[in-house]
Amino acid sequence: MNDDEWHKNVEEHLLRDLIEDCQERLKDHDIILNGERGKTGLIAEYDRHDEKLTRLYAVIFQDSTGQKGLLHDVDQLMGRKSHRERSSQFRWDFWKSILVAMIMSGMVTTLLNQWPAIKKLIPKDHPGPLEQKIEQAKHPKSRRKIIRYRVVPSPPGTPTDPDANQDPPK
């Protein structure tokens, strides 16, 4: 046996030992994770804890409808739920009043800016005598109506009587 073959055999033997050691460790890790029967490993323990935590949440916290939970029962007993509903009502009333105030202030500002134009458009029911004289001076009206008739002579060669059926001269 020469040196090269001996080195090759030793290396193969060391590699086999390392592979066997890795396989044993892998089996140990698999047993730790999955357990011997699938019920004692870390994964099974994690699933069991997850299930228990879900049940605990179902008992303590409210569901999506806001019912059936210890926190819901405690809120009912302490009267917090009615306080929340009343406070939300107050919040809505507060924001509604602010919105109405903003709209009204905008309307009042517009009204004040356009007041002279609006005042001109408002008809006066009984203006005073001075206002009547001013209006008459602004818009003078004649007391008499003059009607003028304009007679337009007909052009030569047309009949004067429209009912006459005369042929025009040839």
TORKOL-4160 file (C-alpha; in steps of 0.2 Angstrom, whole numbers, padded with zeros to 4 digits, m for minus):
170
<pt num="1" X="0000" Y="0000" Z="0000"/>
<pt num="2" X="0008" Y="0016" Z="m0005"/>
<pt num="3" X="0005" Y="0033" Z="0003"/>
<pt num="4" X="m0007" Y="0040" Z="m0009"/>
<pt num="5" X="m0019" Y="0025" Z="m0007"/>
<pt num="6" X="m0017" Y="0026" Z="0012"/>
<pt num="7" X="m0021" Y="0045" Z="0012"/>
<pt num="8" X="m0036" Y="0042" Z="0001"/>
<pt num="9" X="m0043" Y="0028" Z="0012"/>
<pt num="10" X="m0041" Y="0039" Z="0028"/>
<pt num="11" X="m0050" Y="0054" Z="0019"/>
<pt num="12" X="m0064" Y="0043" Z="0014"/>
<pt num="13" X="m0065" Y="0036" Z="0032"/>
<pt num="14" X="m0065" Y="0054" Z="0039"/>
<pt num="15" X="m0078" Y="0059" Z="0027"/>
<pt num="16" X="m0090" Y="0044" Z="0031"/>
<pt num="17" X="m0088" Y="0049" Z="0050"/>
<pt num="18" X="m0092" Y="0067" Z="0047"/>
<pt num="19" X="m0107" Y="0062" Z="0036"/>
<pt num="20" X="m0113" Y="0050" Z="0049"/>
<pt num="21" X="m0111" Y="0063" Z="0063"/>
<pt num="22" X="m0121" Y="0076" Z="0052"/>
<pt num="23" X="m0135" Y="0063" Z="0050"/>
<pt num="24" X="m0136" Y="0059" Z="0068"/>
<pt num="25" X="m0137" Y="0078" Z="0072"/>
<pt num="26" X="m0150" Y="0080" Z="0059"/>
<pt num="27" X="m0160" Y="0066" Z="0067"/>
<pt num="28" X="m0159" Y="0074" Z="0084"/>
<pt num="29" X="m0165" Y="0090" Z="0077"/>
<pt num="30" X="m0179" Y="0082" Z="0068"/>
<pt num="31" X="m0184" Y="0073" Z="0085"/>
<pt num="32" X="m0183" Y="0090" Z="0094"/>
<pt num="33" X="m0194" Y="0098" Z="0081"/>
<pt num="34" X="m0207" Y="0085" Z="0077"/>
<pt num="35" X="m0206" Y="0073" Z="0092"/>
<pt num="36" X="m0205" Y="0055" Z="0092"/>
<pt num="37" X="m0224" Y="0052" Z="0088"/>
<pt num="38" X="m0227" Y="0070" Z="0081"/>
<pt num="39" X="m0235" Y="0076" Z="0098"/>
<pt num="40" X="m0220" Y="0080" Z="0109"/>
<pt num="41" X="m0210" Y="0091" Z="0097"/>
<pt num="42" X="m0208" Y="0110" Z="0096"/>
<pt num="43" X="m0220" Y="0111" Z="0081"/>
<pt num="44" X="m0233" Y="0102" Z="0091"/>
<pt num="45" X="m0230" Y="0113" Z="0106"/>
<pt num="46" X="m0231" Y="0128" Z="0095"/>
<pt num="47" X="m0248" Y="0123" Z="0088"/>
<pt num="48" X="m0255" Y="0119" Z="0105"/>
<pt num="49" X="m0250" Y="0136" Z="0112"/>
<pt num="50" X="m0257" Y="0144" Z="0096"/>
<pt num="51" X="m0274" Y="0135" Z="0099"/>
<pt num="52" X="m0274" Y="0140" Z="0117"/>
<pt num="53" X="m0270" Y="0158" Z="0114"/>
<pt num="54" X="m0284" Y="0159" Z="0101"/>
<pt num="55" X="m0296" Y="0152" Z="0114"/>
<pt num="56" X="m0290" Y="0165" Z="0126"/>
<pt num="57" X="m0292" Y="0179" Z="0114"/>
<pt num="58" X="m0310" Y="0173" Z="0110"/>
<pt num="59" X="m0314" Y="0174" Z="0129"/>
<pt num="60" X="m0306" Y="0190" Z="0133"/>
<pt num="61" X="m0307" Y="0201" Z="0118"/>
<pt num="62" X="m0323" Y="0206" Z="0109"/>
<pt num="63" X="m0327" Y="0199" Z="0092"/>
<pt num="64" X="m0331" Y="0209" Z="0076"/>
<pt num="65" X="m0348" Y="0213" Z="0082"/>
<pt num="66" X="m0342" Y="0220" Z="0098"/>
<pt num="67" X="m0351" Y="0207" Z="0109"/>
<pt num="68" X="m0346" Y="0192" Z="0119"/>
<pt num="69" X="m0330" Y="0195" Z="0127"/>
<pt num="70" X="m0324" Y="0199" Z="0145"/>
<pt num="71" X="m0319" Y="0216" Z="0140"/>
<pt num="72" X="m0337" Y="0219" Z="0134"/>
<pt num="73" X="m0344" Y="0213" Z="0150"/>
<pt num="74" X="m0333" Y="0224" Z="0160"/>
<pt num="75" X="m0337" Y="0239" Z="0150"/>
<pt num="76" X="m0355" Y="0236" Z="0152"/>
<pt num="77" X="m0353" Y="0233" Z="0171"/>
<pt num="78" X="m0343" Y="0249" Z="0173"/>
<pt num="79" X="m0354" Y="0259" Z="0161"/>
<pt num="80" X="m0341" Y="0264" Z="0149"/>
<pt num="81" X="m0350" Y="0259" Z="0134"/>
<pt num="82" X="m0364" Y="0271" Z="0137"/>
<pt num="83" X="m0351" Y="0285" Z="0140"/>
<pt num="84" X="m0343" Y="0281" Z="0123"/>
<pt num="85" X="m0359" Y="0282" Z="0114"/>
<pt num="86" X="m0363" Y="0299" Z="0122"/>
<pt num="87" X="m0346" Y="0306" Z="0119"/>
<pt num="88" X="m0347" Y="0301" Z="0101"/>
<pt num="89" X="m0364" Y="0310" Z="0100"/>
<pt num="90" X="m0356" Y="0325" Z="0108"/>
<pt num="91" X="m0341" Y="0324" Z="0095"/>
<pt num="92" X="m0353" Y="0324" Z="0080"/>
<pt num="93" X="m0363" Y="0338" Z="0087"/>
<pt num="94" X="m0347" Y="0348" Z="0090"/>
<pt num="95" X="m0342" Y="0345" Z="0072"/>
<pt num="96" X="m0359" Y="0349" Z="0065"/>
<pt num="97" X="m0360" Y="0366" Z="0074"/>
<pt num="98" X="m0343" Y="0370" Z="0068"/>
<pt num="99" X="m0347" Y="0366" Z="0050"/>
<pt num="100" X="m0364" Y="0376" Z="0051"/>
<pt num="101" X="m0354" Y="0391" Z="0058"/>
<pt num="102" X="m0342" Y="0390" Z="0044"/>
<pt num="103" X="m0355" Y="0390" Z="0031"/>
<pt num="104" X="m0365" Y="0404" Z="0039"/>
<pt num="105" X="m0350" Y="0415" Z="0040"/>
<pt num="106" X="m0346" Y="0413" Z="0022"/>
<pt num="107" X="m0364" Y="0417" Z="0017"/>
<pt num="108" X="m0364" Y="0433" Z="0028"/>
<pt num="109" X="m0347" Y="0438" Z="0021"/>
<pt num="110" X="m0354" Y="0436" Z="0003"/>
<pt num="111" X="m0370" Y="0445" Z="0008"/>
<pt num="112" X="m0361" Y="0460" Z="0016"/>
<pt num="113" X="m0349" Y="0461" Z="0000"/>
<pt num="114" X="m0364" Y="0461" Z="m0012"/>
<pt num="115" X="m0376" Y="0472" Z="m0001"/>
<pt num="116" X="m0376" Y="0487" Z="m0013"/>
<pt num="117" X="m0381" Y="0476" Z="m0028"/>
<pt num="118" X="m0393" Y="0467" Z="m0018"/>
<pt num="119" X="m0401" Y="0483" Z="m0011"/>
<pt num="120" X="m0404" Y="0489" Z="m0029"/>
<pt num="121" X="m0413" Y="0473" Z="m0033"/>
<pt num="122" X="m0425" Y="0474" Z="m0019"/>
<pt num="123" X="m0441" Y="0483" Z="m0025"/>
<pt num="124" X="m0448" Y="0497" Z="m0014"/>
<pt num="125" X="m0466" Y="0495" Z="m0010"/>
<pt num="126" X="m0470" Y="0513" Z="m0005"/>
<pt num="127" X="m0456" Y="0525" Z="m0010"/>
<pt num="128" X="m0456" Y="0542" Z="m0002"/>
<pt num="129" X="m0461" Y="0558" Z="m0012"/>
<pt num="130" X="m0443" Y="0562" Z="m0015"/>
<pt num="131" X="m0438" Y="0545" Z="m0022"/>
<pt num="132" X="m0453" Y="0546" Z="m0033"/>
<pt num="133" X="m0447" Y="0563" Z="m0040"/>
<pt num="134" X="m0430" Y="0556" Z="m0043"/>
<pt num="135" X="m0436" Y="0541" Z="m0052"/>
<pt num="136" X="m0447" Y="0552" Z="m0063"/>
<pt num="137" X="m0432" Y="0563" Z="m0067"/>
<pt num="138" X="m0421" Y="0547" Z="m0071"/>
<pt num="139" X="m0435" Y="0540" Z="m0082"/>
<pt num="140" X="m0445" Y="0554" Z="m0090"/>
<pt num="141" X="m0462" Y="0548" Z="m0098"/>
<pt num="142" X="m0473" Y="0558" Z="m0109"/>
<pt num="143" X="m0491" Y="0561" Z="m0103"/>
<pt num="144" X="m0498" Y="0560" Z="m0121"/>
<pt num="145" X="m0495" Y="0547" Z="m0134"/>
<pt num="146" X="m0491" Y="0554" Z="m0151"/>
<pt num="147" X="m0495" Y="0541" Z="m0165"/>
<pt num="148" X="m0488" Y="0545" Z="m0182"/>
<pt num="149" X="m0493" Y="0536" Z="m0198"/>
<pt num="150" X="m0482" Y="0535" Z="m0213"/>
<pt num="151" X="m0489" Y="0533" Z="m0230"/>
<pt num="152" X="m0478" Y="0525" Z="m0242"/>
<pt num="153" X="m0483" Y="0528" Z="m0260"/>
<pt num="154" X="m0483" Y="0513" Z="m0271"/>
<pt num="155" X="m0470" Y="0511" Z="m0285"/>
<pt num="156" X="m0476" Y="0515" Z="m0302"/>
<pt num="157" X="m0484" Y="0501" Z="m0312"/>
<pt num="158" X="m0491" Y="0492" Z="m0297"/>
<pt num="159" X="m0510" Y="0491" Z="m0295"/>
<pt num="160" X="m0517" Y="0502" Z="m0281"/>
<pt num="161" X="m0531" Y="0489" Z="m0277"/>
<pt num="162" X="m0524" Y="0473" Z="m0271"/>
<pt num="163" X="m0540" Y="0464" Z="m0275"/>
<pt num="164" X="m0540" Y="0468" Z="m0293"/>
<pt num="165" X="m0534" Y="0454" Z="m0305"/>
<pt num="166" X="m0526" Y="0464" Z="m0318"/>
<pt num="167" X="m0512" Y="0458" Z="m0329"/>
<pt num="168" X="m0498" Y="0470" Z="m0329"/>
<pt num="169" X="m0495" Y="0479" Z="m0346"/>
<pt num="170" X="m0485" Y="0471" Z="m0358"/>
